[in-house]
Amino acid sequence: MISIVVPVYNEDKNILRLFTQIQDNILQDKETLVIYDFDGDSTIPVVKANTENFKSLCIKLVKNNYGSGVVNALKKGLDTVSGDYVLVLMADLSDDLSIVDKMIKKMDEGYDIVCGSRYMKGGVQLGGGIFKKSLSYLAGKSLKFLSRIPTNDVTNNFKMYRRSILKEIHIESTGGFEIAMEITVKAFKKGYRITEIPSIWTDRTSGQSNFKIWKWIPHYLKWYYYCIFKFSS
């Protein structure tokens, strides 16, 4: 079974479209964990009213009691899953769910992390700020060159993990979306098998992004230098 972790913050305008995309693209047995911070989140009533319409998704609303913010929501989700494989999705419809079955196949072949990659051959990024895009592109390409980590897109949160390796990695992230980079870098240092698949990323068209680029840059840099200079984890 695959566990799908979806952190949300007032995603009432997007969540049903995401459920439809999951239903149409992911055929594997699955559970879908919708992680929310506070009881007044506008996503919650929409999910509750439509759970019966998406029975195959096994939707579960999970309150984040680890502390507010996306990094704690993701930690809560990763600690709550029960599937063998874990997929992190954003509720903003940015991720390319057409490749999920290919990701599962790679996991079945023995890989421990499969990265959706915007920056390998065949990958595409549509929209998004040029500054943010340039930073993530340079980070991914240069880190692969300097450390030989086997992905061009280490900062992308659209990744699939083997649940057993998540138990072996102590997560330290406190900022936000850099948690995916931390897990991937630490898994690489531990010798776990990592690969990537070209993916299309599309900037959100509804709702407001919670990505705080200036606040989180130092957190990304921490794991960038960790990957280059730390030889054991």
C-alpha positions in Angstrom: 0.0 0.0 0.0 1.1 3.6 -0.6 0.5 6.4 1.9 -0.1 9.8 0.4 0.7 12.7 2.7 -1.0 16.1 1.9 -0.3 19.1 4.2 -3.0 21.7 3.8 -3.7 25.3 4.7 -7.1 26.6 3.6 -7.0 24.5 0.4 -10.8 24.3 0.0 -10.6 25.5 -3.6 -8.1 22.8 -4.6 -8.6 19.7 -2.5 -11.4 18.1 -4.6 -9.4 18.5 -7.8 -6.5 16.9 -6.1 -8.6 14.0 -4.9 -9.8 13.5 -8.5 -6.2 13.5 -9.8 -5.2 10.9 -7.2 -8.2 8.8 -8.1 -7.5 9.0 -11.8 -3.7 8.5 -11.7 -2.8 6.3 -8.7 -4.2 2.8 -9.1 -2.2 1.2 -6.2 -4.0 0.6 -2.9 -3.7 3.8 -0.9 -4.5 5.9 2.1 -4.6 9.6 1.8 -3.6 11.6 4.9 -4.8 15.2 4.9 -2.7 17.0 7.6 -4.1 20.3 9.0 -3.0 22.7 11.7 -6.2 24.1 13.1 -9.9 23.2 13.3 -11.0 26.3 11.4 -9.0 25.3 8.2 -11.4 25.7 5.3 -10.2 22.4 3.8 -11.8 20.3 6.6 -15.6 20.7 5.8 -14.9 20.1 2.1 -13.1 16.9 2.9 -15.7 15.7 5.3 -18.5 16.4 2.9 -16.9 14.4 0.1 -15.1 11.5 1.7 -17.8 9.1 0.5 -17.3 10.2 -3.1 -13.6 9.1 -3.0 -13.8 5.8 -1.0 -10.8 4.3 -2.9 -8.6 7.0 -1.5 -9.2 6.0 2.2 -9.1 9.6 3.2 -8.1 10.4 6.8 -8.1 13.9 8.3 -5.1 14.2 10.7 -4.6 17.1 13.0 -1.0 18.3 13.3 -0.2 18.4 17.0 3.6 18.8 16.5 3.4 22.6 16.2 2.1 24.9 13.5 3.7 25.1 10.0 4.4 22.9 7.0 7.5 21.3 8.4 5.6 20.0 11.5 2.6 19.0 9.3 5.0 16.9 7.2 6.6 15.4 10.2 3.2 14.5 11.6 2.2 12.9 8.3 5.4 10.9 7.9 5.0 9.6 11.5 1.4 8.6 10.9 1.6 6.6 7.7 1.1 2.9 7.5 1.9 2.1 3.8 5.2 0.6 2.6 5.8 3.5 0.3 5.1 7.2 1.2 4.4 9.9 -1.3 4.4 13.6 -0.3 2.0 15.8 -2.4 1.2 19.5 -2.3 -2.5 20.4 -2.3 -1.8 23.2 -4.8 -2.1 20.8 -7.8 1.6 21.5 -8.8 2.7 17.9 -8.9 2.7 15.6 -11.9 0.6 12.6 -10.7 0.9 10.9 -14.1 4.3 9.6 -13.1 3.3 8.0 -9.7 2.9 4.5 -11.1 6.4 4.8 -12.6 7.7 5.9 -9.2 6.1 2.9 -7.6 7.7 0.6 -10.2 11.1 2.1 -9.3 10.5 1.4 -5.6 9.5 -2.2 -6.5 12.9 -2.5 -8.3 14.6 -1.7 -4.9 15.1 2.0 -4.8 14.5 3.7 -1.4 13.7 7.2 -2.7 12.3 8.2 -6.1 12.5 12.0 -6.8 10.2 13.8 -9.2 12.7 15.9 -11.1 12.0 19.2 -12.9 15.7 19.6 -13.9 16.7 16.3 -15.5 16.1 15.6 -19.2 12.4 15.6 -19.8 11.5 17.5 -16.7 9.6 20.8 -16.9 8.8 23.7 -14.6 5.8 25.8 -15.6 5.5 29.2 -13.9 6.9 30.2 -10.6 9.2 33.1 -9.8 12.4 33.3 -11.9 14.5 33.9 -8.7 13.1 30.9 -6.8 13.4 28.7 -10.0 17.0 29.8 -10.6 18.0 29.0 -7.0 16.5 25.6 -6.9 17.9 24.8 -10.4 21.4 25.8 -9.4 21.2 24.0 -6.0 20.1 20.8 -7.7 22.6 20.8 -10.5 25.6 22.0 -8.5 24.9 19.5 -5.6 24.8 16.6 -8.0 28.1 17.7 -9.6 29.8 18.3 -6.2 28.5 15.4 -4.2 27.3 12.9 -6.9 23.9 12.6 -5.2 21.8 10.9 -7.9 19.2 13.6 -8.5 19.1 16.9 -10.3 16.3 18.2 -8.1 17.1 17.6 -4.5 14.9 20.5 -3.3 11.6 19.2 -4.8 9.1 17.9 -2.2 7.5 15.6 -4.8 9.2 12.4 -3.7 8.4 8.8 -2.8 10.1 7.2 0.2 10.3 3.7 1.5 8.7 3.9 4.9 11.4 1.7 6.5 14.2 4.2 5.8 12.2 7.1 7.3 12.5 5.3 10.6 16.3 5.4 10.3 16.5 9.2 9.6 16.3 11.7 12.4 14.6 14.8 11.0 16.0 18.1 12.2 14.3 20.5 9.8 12.6 23.5 11.5 12.0 25.8 8.6 9.6 24.4 6.0 9.9 22.5 2.7 13.7 21.8 3.1 12.6 18.7 5.0 12.6 16.8 1.6 16.2 17.9 1.0 17.3 16.8 4.4 15.7 13.3 4.1 17.3 12.8 0.6 20.7 14.1 1.6 20.8 11.9 4.8 19.6 8.9 2.9 22.3 9.4 0.4 24.9 9.6 3.1 23.6 6.4 4.6 23.9 4.6 1.3 20.3 4.2 0.4 19.4 3.9 -3.2 18.0 7.0 -4.8 16.8 7.7 -8.4 14.7 10.3 -10.2 12.0 10.5 -12.9 11.3 13.5 -15.1 8.3 15.5 -13.8 6.3 18.5 -14.8 5.8 21.1 -12.0 3.0 23.7 -12.5 2.7 26.8 -10.4 -0.6 27.1 -8.4 -3.5 28.9 -10.0 -5.7 29.1 -6.9 -4.9 30.0 -3.2 -1.8 31.5 -1.7 1.6 29.9 -1.6 3.2 29.4 1.9 6.7 29.2 0.5 8.9 31.7 2.4 12.0 31.9 0.2 14.1 34.4 2.2 13.3 32.8 5.5 14.1 29.3 4.4 17.2 29.8 2.3 19.6 29.3 5.3 17.8 26.0 6.1 18.4 24.8 2.5 22.0 25.9 2.7 22.5 23.8 5.9 21.7 20.6 4.0 23.6 21.7 0.9 26.8 22.0 2.9 26.0 18.8 4.9 25.8 16.9 1.6 29.1 18.2 0.4 31.2 18.1 3.5 29.8 15.6 5.9 31.0 12.1 5.2 28.9 10.2 7.7 25.4 10.8 9.1 
